[in-house]
Amino acid sequence: MGERIRIRAGPVSLEAELLETPTARAVAAALPLESRARTWGEEVYFEVPVEAGLEPGAREVMEPGDIAFWSEGRCIAIGYGRTPVSRGDEIRLAAPCNVFARALGDVRALAAVRPGDPVRVERA
């Protein structure tokens, strides 16, 4: 897709590029989105009014910068380090998720986000 989005979560602003996936199209169609941040270990996630089933290639272990959608919980999830289910230093989410975007900045900045912080996802 090449379309860019901006995710503002509390004090953090992160740009990302949407991938060519059905989930990316569903998220883009729903923009702008507003929510409240939740955290789980070194992961920020937030509920959005988007529906997308699991895609081929959905996975639990993420690469730094992957932005994922958790179908079951209808949440965007961004891991930036270890979670309670990580093995070693991997970024492991709680369940398989669709990777739909790649962050253009350092996702470790998300460490500054606190539960309840406002989140806004919009076109960049």
N, CA, C and O atoms as a printed pandas DataFrame, in Angstrom:
     atom_number atom_name residue_name chain_id  residue_number  x_coord  y_coord  z_coord
0              1         N          MET        A               1    0.832   -1.190    0.000
1              2        CA          MET        A               1    0.000    0.000    0.000
2              3         C          MET        A               1    0.874    1.250    0.000
3              4         O          MET        A               1    0.657    2.173   -0.785
4              5         N          GLY        A               2    1.876    1.268    0.901
5              6        CA          GLY        A               2    2.745    2.409    0.968
6              7         C          GLY        A               2    2.138    3.590    1.708
7              8         O          GLY        A               2    2.821    4.582    1.963
8              9         N          GLU        A               3    0.857    3.493    2.054
9             10        CA          GLU        A               3    0.204    4.577    2.787
10            11         C          GLU        A               3    0.781    4.630    4.195
11            12         O          GLU        A               3    1.086    3.598    4.795
12            13         N          ARG        A               4    0.926    5.843    4.713
13            14        CA          ARG        A               4    1.484    5.999    6.054
14            15         C          ARG        A               4    0.404    6.393    7.050
15            16         O          ARG        A               4   -0.543    7.113    6.735
16            17         N          ILE        A               5    0.587    5.890    8.260
17            18        CA          ILE        A               5   -0.284    6.250    9.364
18            19         C          ILE        A               5    0.571    6.812   10.489
19            20         O          ILE        A               5    1.782    6.598   10.536
20            21         N          ARG        A               6   -0.078    7.530   11.390
21            22        CA          ARG        A               6    0.601    8.034   12.584
22            23         C          ARG        A               6   -0.158    7.495   13.784
23            24         O          ARG        A               6   -1.384    7.577   13.856
24            25         N          ILE        A               7    0.589    6.948   14.715
25            26        CA          ILE        A               7    0.007    6.443   15.963
26            27         C          ILE        A               7    0.516    7.346   17.078
27            28         O          ILE        A               7    1.719    7.440   17.324
28            29         N          ARG        A               8   -0.421    8.007   17.744
29            30        CA          ARG        A               8   -0.063    8.839   18.899
30            31         C          ARG        A               8   -0.590    8.115   20.130
31            32         O          ARG        A               8   -1.790    7.878   20.264
32            33         N          ALA        A               9    0.319    7.773   21.017
33            34        CA          ALA        A               9   -0.053    7.066   22.245
34            35         C          ALA        A               9    0.603    7.792   23.408
35            36         O          ALA        A               9    1.822    7.751   23.570
36            37         N          GLY        A              10   -0.215    8.454   24.213
37            38        CA          GLY        A              10    0.355    9.240   25.312
38            39         C          GLY        A              10    1.378   10.218   24.752
39            40         O          GLY        A              10    1.055   10.992   23.850
40            41         N          PRO        A              11    2.629   10.200   25.276
41            42        CA          PRO        A              11    3.643   11.156   24.832
42            43         C          PRO        A              11    4.362   10.755   23.541
43            44         O          PRO        A              11    5.244   11.478   23.078
44            45         N          VAL        A              12    3.996    9.619   22.959
45            46        CA          VAL        A              12    4.742    9.066   21.823
46            47         C          VAL        A              12    3.975    9.248   20.513
47            48         O          VAL        A              12    2.762    9.044   20.458
48            49         N          SER        A              13    4.694    9.632   19.466
49            50        CA          SER        A              13    4.137    9.697   18.121
50            51         C          SER        A              13    5.019    8.838   17.230
51            52         O          SER        A              13    6.235    9.020   17.172
52            53         N          LEU        A              14    4.384    7.898   16.535
53            54        CA          LEU        A              14    5.128    6.931   15.730
54            55         C          LEU        A              14    4.477    6.836   14.359
55            56         O          LEU        A              14    3.266    6.640   14.255
56            57         N          GLU        A              15    5.277    6.975   13.310
57            58        CA          GLU        A              15    4.747    6.787   11.956
58            59         C          GLU        A              15    5.014    5.359   11.514
59            60         O          GLU        A              15    5.984    4.727   11.932
60            61         N          ALA        A              16    4.119    4.866   10.650
61            62        CA          ALA        A              16    4.250    3.500   10.144
62            63         C          ALA        A              16    3.757    3.451    8.713
63            64         O          ALA        A              16    2.964    4.289    8.282
64            65         N          GLU        A              17    4.236    2.461    7.986
65            66        CA          GLU        A              17    3.806    2.248    6.612
66            67         C          GLU        A              17    2.915    1.018    6.559
67            68         O          GLU        A              17    3.283   -0.047    7.054
68            69         N          LEU        A              18    1.740    1.170    5.954
69            70        CA          LEU        A              18    0.817    0.045    5.827
70            71         C          LEU        A              18    1.343   -0.947    4.794
71            72         O          LEU        A              18    1.924   -0.557    3.782
72            73         N          LEU        A              19    1.134   -2.221    5.060
73            74        CA          LEU        A              19    1.512   -3.289    4.138
74            75         C          LEU        A              19    0.332   -3.597    3.224
75            76         O          LEU        A              19   -0.761   -3.066    3.420
76            77         N          GLU        A              20    0.546   -4.444    2.236
77            78        CA          GLU        A              20   -0.519   -4.867    1.313
78            79         C          GLU        A              20   -1.241   -6.073    1.906
79            80         O          GLU        A              20   -0.974   -7.208    1.513
80            81         N          THR        A              21   -2.150   -5.838    2.845
81            82        CA          THR        A              21   -2.887   -6.943    3.466
82            83         C          THR        A              21   -4.345   -6.536    3.659
83            84         O          THR        A              21   -4.658   -5.347    3.714
84            85         N          PRO        A              22   -5.242   -7.529    3.764
85            86        CA          PRO        A              22   -6.645   -7.209    4.060
86            87         C          PRO        A              22   -6.796   -6.445    5.378
87            88         O          PRO        A              22   -7.637   -5.552    5.481
88            89         N          THR        A              23   -5.990   -6.789    6.384
89            90        CA          THR        A              23   -6.086   -6.094    7.665
90            91         C          THR        A              23   -5.679   -4.635    7.517
91            92         O          THR        A              23   -6.321   -3.752    8.086
92            93         N          ALA        A              24   -4.621   -4.373    6.762
93            94        CA          ALA        A              24   -4.189   -2.985    6.546
94            95         C          ALA        A              24   -5.301   -2.186    5.872
95            96         O          ALA        A              24   -5.544   -1.034    6.230
96            97         N          ARG        A              25   -5.973   -2.793    4.903
97            98        CA          ARG        A              25   -7.073   -2.101    4.226
98            99         C          ARG        A              25   -8.219   -1.823    5.206
99           100         O          ARG        A              25   -8.821   -0.750    5.164
100          101         N          ALA        A              26   -8.520   -2.780    6.081
101          102        CA          ALA        A              26   -9.601   -2.597    7.067
102          103         C          ALA        A              26   -9.253   -1.485    8.052
103          104         O          ALA        A              26  -10.111   -0.671    8.397
104          105         N          VAL        A              27   -8.007   -1.445    8.504
105          106        CA          VAL        A              27   -7.592   -0.387    9.432
106          107         C          VAL        A              27   -7.649    0.960    8.727
107          108         O          VAL        A              27   -8.170    1.923    9.290
108          109         N          ALA        A              28   -7.122    1.050    7.504
109          110        CA          ALA        A              28   -7.125    2.313    6.759
110          111         C          ALA        A              28   -8.549    2.826    6.551
111          112         O          ALA        A              28   -8.796    4.028    6.643
112          113         N          ALA        A              29   -9.483    1.918    6.273
113          114        CA          ALA        A              29  -10.874    2.311    6.031
114          115         C          ALA        A              29  -11.539    2.868    7.290
115          116         O          ALA        A              29  -12.492    3.642    7.200
116          117         N          ALA        A              30  -11.040    2.477    8.457
117          118        CA          ALA        A              30  -11.655    2.895    9.724
118          119         C          ALA        A              30  -11.038    4.174   10.303
119          120         O          ALA        A              30  -11.537    4.693   11.301
120          121         N          LEU        A              31   -9.969    4.688    9.698
121          122        CA          LEU        A              31   -9.281    5.857   10.248
122          123         C          LEU        A              31  -10.154    7.102   10.181
123          124         O          LEU        A              31  -10.963    7.228    9.262
124          125         N          PRO        A              32  -10.012    8.036   11.141
125          126        CA          PRO        A              32   -9.140    7.969   12.307
126          127         C          PRO        A              32   -9.754    7.121   13.420
127          128         O          PRO        A              32  -10.974    6.981   13.511
128          129         N          LEU        A              33   -8.895    6.566   14.256
129          130        CA          LEU        A              33   -9.318    5.710   15.365
130          131         C          LEU        A              33   -8.865    6.336   16.681
131          132         O          LEU        A              33   -7.789    6.928   16.760
132          133         N          GLU        A              34   -9.695    6.200   17.705
133          134        CA          GLU        A              34   -9.304    6.669   19.030
134          135         C          GLU        A              34   -9.565    5.556   20.034
135          136         O          GLU        A              34  -10.547    4.821   19.932
136          137         N          SER        A              35   -8.659    5.449   21.011
137          138        CA          SER        A              35   -8.771    4.378   21.989
138          139         C          SER        A              35   -7.993    4.783   23.243
139          140         O          SER        A              35   -7.578    5.932   23.394
140          141         N          ARG        A              36   -7.811    3.819   24.126
141          142        CA          ARG        A              36   -7.002    3.994   25.339
142          143         C          ARG        A              36   -5.965    2.877   25.380
143          144         O          ARG        A              36   -6.269    1.720   25.091
144          145         N          ALA        A              37   -4.752    3.236   25.738
145          146        CA          ALA        A              37   -3.643    2.273   25.762
146          147         C          ALA        A              37   -3.789    1.275   26.907
147          148         O          ALA        A              37   -4.261    1.591   27.999
148          149         N          ARG        A              38   -3.364    0.071   26.600
149          150        CA          ARG        A              38   -3.180   -0.975   27.607
150          151         C          ARG        A              38   -1.743   -1.466   27.422
151          152         O          ARG        A              38   -1.172   -1.326   26.341
152          153         N          THR        A              39   -1.170   -2.034   28.462
153          154        CA          THR        A              39    0.185   -2.566   28.340
154          155         C          THR        A              39    0.221   -3.990   28.884
155          156         O          THR        A              39   -0.562   -4.368   29.755
156          157         N          TRP        A              40    1.154   -4.762   28.340
157          158        CA          TRP        A              40    1.367   -6.143   28.781
158          159         C          TRP        A              40    2.843   -6.430   28.583
159          160         O          TRP        A              40    3.291   -6.698   27.468
160          161         N          GLY        A              41    3.600   -6.371   29.682
161          162        CA          GLY        A              41    5.049   -6.451   29.528
162          163         C          GLY        A              41    5.492   -5.276   28.667
163          164         O          GLY        A              41    5.052   -4.146   28.880
164          165         N          GLU        A              42    6.360   -5.537   27.698
165          166        CA          GLU        A              42    6.826   -4.482   26.795
166          167         C          GLU        A              42    6.014   -4.522   25.500
167          168         O          GLU        A              42    6.557   -4.680   24.406
168          169         N          GLU        A              43    4.717   -4.377   25.657
169          170        CA          GLU        A              43    3.778   -4.323   24.543
170          171         C          GLU        A              43    2.724   -3.276   24.871
171          172         O          GLU        A              43    2.243   -3.194   26.001
172          173         N          VAL        A              44    2.370   -2.473   23.865
173          174        CA          VAL        A              44    1.248   -1.549   23.975
174          175         C          VAL        A              44    0.175   -2.084   23.032
175          176         O          VAL        A              44    0.460   -2.409   21.879
176          177         N          TYR        A              45   -1.049   -2.172   23.520
177          178        CA          TYR        A              45   -2.150   -2.602   22.663
178          179         C          TYR        A              45   -3.377   -1.785   23.001
179          180         O          TYR        A              45   -3.495   -1.235   24.095
180          181         N          PHE        A              46   -4.298   -1.713   22.036
181          182        CA          PHE        A              46   -5.497   -0.915   22.248
182          183         C          PHE        A              46   -6.586   -1.408   21.315
183          184         O          PHE        A              46   -6.341   -1.802   20.175
184          185         N          GLU        A              47   -7.807   -1.370   21.849
185          186        CA          GLU        A              47   -8.973   -1.864   21.117
186          187         C          GLU        A              47   -9.392   -0.860   20.049
187          188         O          GLU        A              47   -9.365    0.350   20.269
188          189         N          VAL        A              48   -9.781   -1.388   18.881
189          190        CA          VAL        A              48  -10.261   -0.547   17.776
190          191         C          VAL        A              48  -11.500   -1.197   17.150
191          192         O          VAL        A              48  -11.655   -2.417   17.216
192          193         N          PRO        A              49  -12.380   -0.396   16.544
193          194        CA          PRO        A              49  -13.592   -0.950   15.927
194          195         C          PRO        A              49  -13.314   -1.472   14.512
195          196         O          PRO        A              49  -13.891   -0.997   13.534
196          197         N          VAL        A              50  -12.425   -2.453   14.432
197          198        CA          VAL        A              50  -12.032   -3.061   13.159
198          199         C          VAL        A              50  -12.221   -4.562   13.303
199          200         O          VAL        A              50  -11.939   -5.131   14.357
200          201         N          GLU        A              51  -12.698   -5.200   12.245
201          202        CA          GLU        A              51  -12.795   -6.658   12.253
202          203         C          GLU        A              51  -11.968   -7.206   11.112
203          204         O          GLU        A              51  -12.065   -6.735    9.979
204          205         N          ALA        A              52  -11.148   -8.211   11.415
205          206        CA          ALA        A              52  -10.321   -8.880   10.403
206          207         C          ALA        A              52   -9.990  -10.262   10.931
207          208         O          ALA        A              52   -9.539  -10.410   12.067
208          209         N          GLY        A              53  -10.215  -11.275   10.106
209          210        CA          GLY        A              53   -9.877  -12.640   10.505
210          211         C          GLY        A              53   -8.372  -12.871   10.414
211          212         O          GLY        A              53   -7.640  -12.064    9.841
212          213         N          LEU        A              54   -7.930  -13.972   10.983
213          214        CA          LEU        A              54   -6.511  -14.328   10.894
214          215         C          LEU        A              54   -6.133  -14.548    9.438
215          216         O          LEU        A              54   -6.855  -15.202    8.687
216          217         N          GLU        A              55   -5.011  -14.003    9.059
217          218        CA          GLU        A              55   -4.512  -14.143    7.696
218          219         C          GLU        A              55   -3.435  -15.221    7.651
219          220         O          GLU        A              55   -2.830  -15.525    8.679
220          221         N          PRO        A              56   -3.185  -15.809    6.473
221          222        CA          PRO        A              56   -2.039  -16.706    6.347
222          223         C          PRO        A              56   -0.792  -15.911    6.736
223          224         O          PRO        A              56   -0.631  -14.762    6.325
224          225         N          GLY        A              57    0.059  -16.504    7.501
225          226        CA          GLY        A              57    1.261  -15.795    7.943
226          227         C          GLY        A              57    1.095  -15.093    9.277
227          228         O          GLY        A              57    2.041  -14.478    9.768
228          229         N          ALA        A              58   -0.095  -15.171    9.881
229          230        CA          ALA        A              58   -0.270  -14.596   11.220
230          231         C          ALA        A              58    0.716  -15.292   12.156
231          232         O          ALA        A              58    0.974  -16.489   12.029
232          233         N          ARG        A              59    1.259  -14.524   13.092
233          234        CA          ARG        A              59    2.257  -15.120   13.980
234          235         C          ARG        A              59    2.251  -14.466   15.353
235          236         O          ARG        A              59    1.707  -13.380   15.549
236          237         N          GLU        A              60    2.876  -15.167   16.302
237          238        CA          GLU        A              60    2.987  -14.661   17.670
238          239         C          GLU        A              60    4.284  -13.906   17.887
239          240         O          GLU        A              60    4.303  -12.906   18.606
240          241         N          VAL        A              61    5.383  -14.373   17.270
241          242        CA          VAL        A              61    6.686  -13.747   17.460
242          243         C          VAL        A              61    6.860  -12.639   16.424
243          244         O          VAL        A              61    6.754  -12.868   15.219
244          245         N          MET        A              62    7.128  -11.447   16.919
245          246        CA          MET        A              62    7.238  -10.260   16.079
246          247         C          MET        A              62    8.694   -9.835   15.933
247          248         O          MET        A              62    9.550  -10.165   16.753
248          249         N          GLU        A              63    8.938   -9.099   14.874
249          250        CA          GLU        A              63   10.221   -8.417   14.695
250          251         C          GLU        A              63   10.045   -6.999   15.235
251          252         O          GLU        A              63    8.932   -6.473   15.217
252          253         N          PRO        A              64   11.130   -6.364   15.719
253          254        CA          PRO        A              64   10.993   -4.971   16.161
254          255         C          PRO        A              64   10.433   -4.124   15.013
255          256         O          PRO        A              64   10.926   -4.189   13.887
256          257         N          GLY        A              65    9.413   -3.341   15.305
257          258        CA          GLY        A              65    8.806   -2.489   14.289
258          259         C          GLY        A              65    7.536   -3.054   13.682
259          260         O          GLY        A              65    6.801   -2.329   13.012
260          261         N          ASP        A              66    7.257   -4.353   13.906
261          262        CA          ASP        A              66    6.010   -4.927   13.401
262          263         C          ASP        A              66    4.830   -4.320   14.162
263          264         O          ASP        A              66    4.864   -4.186   15.385
264          265         N          ILE        A              67    3.798   -3.961   13.420
265          266        CA          ILE        A              67    2.553   -3.497   14.034
266          267         C          ILE        A              67    1.491   -4.515   13.642
267          268         O          ILE        A              67    1.269   -4.784   12.462
268          269         N          ALA        A              68    0.844   -5.071   14.655
269          270        CA          ALA        A              68   -0.014   -6.233   14.438
270          271         C          ALA        A              68   -1.450   -5.958   14.870
271          272         O          ALA        A              68   -1.737   -5.027   15.623
272          273         N          PHE        A              69   -2.338   -6.809   14.360
273          274        CA          PHE        A              69   -3.745   -6.766   14.741
274          275         C          PHE        A              69   -4.118   -8.110   15.337
275          276         O          PHE        A              69   -3.940   -9.156   14.713
276          277         N          TRP        A              70   -4.647   -8.066   16.572
277          278        CA          TRP        A              70   -5.095   -9.269   17.264
278          279         C          TRP        A              70   -6.589   -9.407   16.964
279          280         O          TRP        A              70   -7.412   -8.676   17.515
280          281         N          SER        A              71   -6.926  -10.354   16.083
281          282        CA          SER        A              71   -8.303  -10.521   15.610
282          283         C          SER        A              71   -9.286  -10.802   16.738
283          284         O          SER        A              71  -10.347  -10.182   16.821
284          285         N          GLU        A              72   -8.927  -11.732   17.593
285          286        CA          GLU        A              72   -9.824  -12.168   18.657
286          287         C          GLU        A              72  -10.207  -11.019   19.589
287          288         O          GLU        A              72  -11.359  -10.910   20.009
288          289         N          GLY        A              73   -9.229  -10.158   19.908
289          290        CA          GLY        A              73   -9.486   -9.060   20.833
290          291         C          GLY        A              73   -9.804   -7.747   20.154
291          292         O          GLY        A              73  -10.069   -6.745   20.817
292          293         N          ARG        A              74   -9.779   -7.749   18.796
293          294        CA          ARG        A              74   -9.993   -6.524   18.023
294          295         C          ARG        A              74   -9.091   -5.403   18.526
295          296         O          ARG        A              74   -9.550   -4.299   18.818
296          297         N          CYS        A              75   -7.797   -5.709   18.621
297          298        CA          CYS        A              75   -6.823   -4.755   19.130
298          299         C          CYS        A              75   -5.632   -4.636   18.185
299          300         O          CYS        A              75   -5.229   -5.604   17.541
300          301         N          ILE        A              76   -5.081   -3.436   18.117
301          302        CA          ILE        A              76   -3.781   -3.227   17.504
302          303         C          ILE        A              76   -2.761   -3.470   18.607
303          304         O          ILE        A              76   -2.911   -2.968   19.721
304          305         N          ALA        A              77   -1.725   -4.241   18.296
305          306        CA          ALA        A              77   -0.709   -4.614   19.279
306          307         C          ALA        A              77    0.676   -4.283   18.729
307          308         O          ALA        A              77    1.014   -4.638   17.599
308          309         N          ILE        A              78    1.463   -3.600   19.546
309          310        CA          ILE        A              78    2.823   -3.248   19.150
310          311         C          ILE        A              78    3.763   -3.688   20.262
311          312         O          ILE        A              78    3.819   -3.072   21.326
312          313         N          GLY        A              79    4.498   -4.760   20.000
313          314        CA          GLY        A              79    5.495   -5.227   20.949
314          315         C          GLY        A              79    6.808   -4.506   20.693
315          316         O          GLY        A              79    7.201   -4.296   19.545
316          317         N          TYR        A              80    7.482   -4.127   21.774
317          318        CA          TYR        A              80    8.780   -3.476   21.612
318          319         C          TYR        A              80    9.858   -4.153   22.456
319          320         O          TYR        A              80   10.990   -3.675   22.536
320          321         N          GLY        A              81    9.493   -5.275   23.084
321          322        CA          GLY        A              81   10.434   -6.025   23.917
322          323         C          GLY        A              81    9.739   -7.257   24.473
323          324         O          GLY        A              81    8.791   -7.779   23.887
324          325         N          ARG        A              82   10.231   -7.703   25.610
325          326        CA          ARG        A              82    9.715   -8.938   26.200
326          327         C          ARG        A              82    8.303   -8.770   26.754
327          328         O          ARG        A              82    7.943   -7.716   27.280
328          329         N          THR        A              83    7.510   -9.838   26.624
329          330        CA          THR        A              83    6.188   -9.916   27.247
330          331         C          THR        A              83    6.230  -11.090   28.232
331          332         O          THR        A              83    7.214  -11.830   28.261
332          333         N          PRO        A              84    5.187  -11.270   29.032
333          334        CA          PRO        A              84    5.193  -12.391   29.983
334          335         C          PRO        A              84    5.342  -13.774   29.332
335          336         O          PRO        A              84    5.704  -14.727   30.023
336          337         N          VAL        A              85    5.074  -13.913   28.030
337          338        CA          VAL        A              85    5.200  -15.225   27.381
338          339         C          VAL        A              85    6.441  -15.331   26.482
339          340         O          VAL        A              85    6.616  -16.327   25.781
340          341         N          SER        A              86    7.295  -14.308   26.504
341          342        CA          SER        A              86    8.510  -14.344   25.672
342          343         C          SER        A              86    9.443  -15.450   26.131
343          344         O          SER        A              86    9.507  -15.788   27.312
344          345         N          ARG        A              87   10.165  -16.003   25.164
345          346        CA          ARG        A              87   11.235  -16.958   25.443
346          347         C          ARG        A              87   12.531  -16.264   25.071
347          348         O          ARG        A              87   12.750  -15.935   23.905
348          349         N          GLY        A              88   13.390  -16.041   26.052
349          350        CA          GLY        A              88   14.592  -15.270   25.770
350          351         C          GLY        A              88   14.216  -13.825   25.515
351          352         O          GLY        A              88   13.358  -13.264   26.196
352          353         N          ASP        A              89   14.868  -13.226   24.524
353          354        CA          ASP        A              89   14.645  -11.806   24.245
354          355         C          ASP        A              89   13.617  -11.554   23.145
355          356         O          ASP        A              89   13.492  -10.424   22.672
356          357         N          GLU        A              90   12.885  -12.576   22.733
357          358        CA          GLU        A              90   11.938  -12.396   21.625
358          359         C          GLU        A              90   10.768  -11.505   22.023
359          360         O          GLU        A              90   10.456  -11.349   23.203
360          361         N          ILE        A              91   10.131  -10.927   21.015
361          362        CA          ILE        A              91    8.888  -10.174   21.189
362          363         C          ILE        A              91    7.774  -11.158   20.840
363          364         O          ILE        A              91    7.516  -11.421   19.665
364          365         N          ARG        A              92    7.119  -11.699   21.865
365          366        CA          ARG        A              92    6.060  -12.691   21.636
366          367         C          ARG        A              92    4.740  -12.155   22.157
367          368         O          ARG        A              92    4.612  -11.826   23.336
368          369         N          LEU        A              93    3.750  -12.068   21.262
369          370        CA          LEU        A              93    2.421  -11.634   21.659
370          371         C          LEU        A              93    1.642  -12.826   22.206
371          372         O          LEU        A              93    2.092  -13.967   22.098
372          373         N          ALA        A              94    0.480  -12.564   22.792
373          374        CA          ALA        A              94   -0.295  -13.607   23.475
374          375         C          ALA        A              94   -0.906  -14.625   22.529
375          376         O          ALA        A              94   -1.180  -15.757   22.927
376          377         N          ALA        A              95   -1.124  -14.230   21.269
377          378        CA          ALA        A              95   -1.794  -15.105   20.301
378          379         C          ALA        A              95   -1.307  -14.703   18.904
379          380         O          ALA        A              95   -0.734  -13.627   18.733
380          381         N          PRO        A              96   -1.532  -15.557   17.914
381          382        CA          PRO        A              96   -1.158  -15.166   16.552
382          383         C          PRO        A              96   -1.886  -13.891   16.131
383          384         O          PRO        A              96   -3.076  -13.723   16.395
384          385         N          CYS        A              97   -1.154  -13.003   15.476
385          386        CA          CYS        A              97   -1.684  -11.712   15.036
386          387         C          CYS        A              97   -1.275  -11.459   13.590
387          388         O          CYS        A              97   -0.276  -11.993   13.106
388          389         N          ASN        A              98   -2.069  -10.633   12.912
389          390        CA          ASN        A              98   -1.768  -10.215   11.539
390          391         C          ASN        A              98   -0.840   -9.010   11.583
391          392         O          ASN        A              98   -1.189   -7.983   12.164
392          393         N          VAL        A              99    0.330   -9.122   10.979
393          394        CA          VAL        A              99    1.199   -7.951   10.850
394          395         C          VAL        A              99    0.662   -7.143    9.672
395          396         O          VAL        A              99    0.575   -7.648    8.553
396          397         N          PHE        A             100    0.301   -5.873    9.934
397          398        CA          PHE        A             100   -0.310   -5.060    8.872
398          399         C          PHE        A             100    0.458   -3.778    8.577
399          400         O          PHE        A             100    0.136   -3.073    7.620
400          401         N          ALA        A             101    1.475   -3.464    9.391
401          402        CA          ALA        A             101    2.248   -2.242    9.158
402          403         C          ALA        A             101    3.641   -2.398    9.758
403          404         O          ALA        A             101    3.889   -3.266   10.595
404          405         N          ARG        A             102    4.547   -1.521    9.299
405          406        CA          ARG        A             102    5.916   -1.476    9.814
406          407         C          ARG        A             102    6.193   -0.073   10.331
407          408         O          ARG        A             102    5.990    0.910    9.618
408          409         N          ALA        A             103    6.656    0.018   11.570
409          410        CA          ALA        A             103    7.001    1.313   12.156
410          411         C          ALA        A             103    8.208    1.896   11.436
411          412         O          ALA        A             103    9.128    1.169   11.060
412          413         N          LEU        A             104    8.200    3.197   11.249
413          414        CA          LEU        A             104    9.314    3.884   10.607
414          415         C          LEU        A             104   10.276    4.458   11.645
415          416         O          LEU        A             104   11.370    4.905   11.303
416          417         N          GLY        A             105    9.865    4.443   12.911
417          418        CA          GLY        A             105   10.718    4.926   13.993
418          419         C          GLY        A             105   11.003    3.793   14.958
419          420         O          GLY        A             105   10.663    2.640   14.691
420          421         N          ASP        A             106   11.622    4.117   16.072
421          422        CA          ASP        A             106   12.005    3.123   17.075
422          423         C          ASP        A             106   10.826    2.845   18.010
423          424         O          ASP        A             106   10.419    3.711   18.784
424          425         N          VAL        A             107   10.288    1.635   17.929
425          426        CA          VAL        A             107    9.128    1.283   18.762
426          427         C          VAL        A             107    9.457    1.253   20.253
427          428         O          VAL        A             107    8.545    1.258   21.080
428          429         N          ARG        A             108   10.732    1.222   20.607
429          430        CA          ARG        A             108   11.081    1.220   22.035
430          431         C          ARG        A             108   10.649    2.509   22.731
431          432         O          ARG        A             108   10.589    2.560   23.959
432          433         N          ALA        A             109   10.347    3.558   21.945
433          434        CA          ALA        A             109    9.819    4.797   22.530
434          435         C          ALA        A             109    8.502    4.530   23.249
435          436         O          ALA        A             109    8.117    5.287   24.140
436          437         N          LEU        A             110    7.803    3.447   22.863
437          438        CA          LEU        A             110    6.519    3.113   23.484
438          439         C          LEU        A             110    6.645    2.762   24.966
439          440         O          LEU        A             110    5.632    2.641   25.656
440          441         N          ALA        A             111    7.861    2.598   25.462
441          442        CA          ALA        A             111    8.061    2.342   26.888
442          443         C          ALA        A             111    7.508    3.492   27.733
443          444         O          ALA        A             111    7.227    3.302   28.917
444          445         N          ALA        A             112    7.347    4.689   27.139
445          446        CA          ALA        A             112    6.832    5.853   27.869
446          447         C          ALA        A             112    5.308    5.850   27.980
447          448         O          ALA        A             112    4.743    6.672   28.702
448          449         N          VAL        A             113    4.641    4.943   27.279
449          450        CA          VAL        A             113    3.170    4.900   27.292
450          451         C          VAL        A             113    2.681    4.195   28.558
451          452         O          VAL        A             113    3.220    3.164   28.961
452          453         N          ARG        A             114    1.660    4.769   29.169
453          454        CA          ARG        A             114    1.083    4.202   30.391
454          455         C          ARG        A             114   -0.340    3.726   30.128
455          456         O          ARG        A             114   -1.019    4.273   29.259
456          457         N          PRO        A             115   -0.808    2.710   30.866
457          458        CA          PRO        A             115   -2.188    2.256   30.703
458          459         C          PRO        A             115   -3.153    3.432   30.885
459          460         O          PRO        A             115   -3.021    4.234   31.809
460          461         N          GLY        A             116   -4.123    3.504   29.976
461          462        CA          GLY        A             116   -5.111    4.574   30.037
462          463         C          GLY        A             116   -4.754    5.797   29.211
463          464         O          GLY        A             116   -5.602    6.663   28.997
464          465         N          ASP        A             117   -3.493    5.886   28.734
465          466        CA          ASP        A             117   -3.123    7.022   27.889
466          467         C          ASP        A             117   -4.006    7.035   26.645
467          468         O          ASP        A             117   -4.355    5.976   26.123
468          469         N          PRO        A             118   -4.371    8.226   26.163
469          470        CA          PRO        A             118   -5.160    8.287   24.933
470          471         C          PRO        A             118   -4.329    7.847   23.730
471          472         O          PRO        A             118   -3.128    8.106   23.659
472          473         N          VAL        A             119   -4.984    7.182   22.794
473          474        CA          VAL        A             119   -4.338    6.725   21.555
474          475         C          VAL        A             119   -5.165    7.237   20.384
475          476         O          VAL        A             119   -6.395    7.192   20.410
476          477         N          ARG        A             120   -4.480    7.721   19.366
477          478        CA          ARG        A             120   -5.135    8.139   18.122
478          479         C          ARG        A             120   -4.317    7.579   16.957
479          480         O          ARG        A             120   -3.094    7.714   16.923
480          481         N          VAL        A             121   -5.006    6.952   16.006
481          482        CA          VAL        A             121   -4.377    6.455   14.789
482          483         C          VAL        A             121   -5.015    7.220   13.643
483          484         O          VAL        A             121   -6.239    7.247   13.507
484          485         N          GLU        A             122   -4.168    7.849   12.806
485          486        CA          GLU        A             122   -4.670    8.674   11.716
486          487         C          GLU        A             122   -3.731    8.571   10.516
487          488         O          GLU        A             122   -2.626    8.038   10.627
488          489         N          ARG        A             123   -4.174    9.081    9.375
489          490        CA          ARG        A             123   -3.296    9.131    8.207
490          491         C          ARG        A             123   -2.173   10.115    8.505
491          492         O          ARG        A             123   -2.394   11.154    9.127
492          493         N          ALA        A             124   -0.987    9.783    8.064
493          494        CA          ALA        A             124    0.161   10.662    8.305
494          495         C          ALA        A             124    0.246   11.733    7.230
495          496         O          ALA        A             124    1.148   12.569    7.262
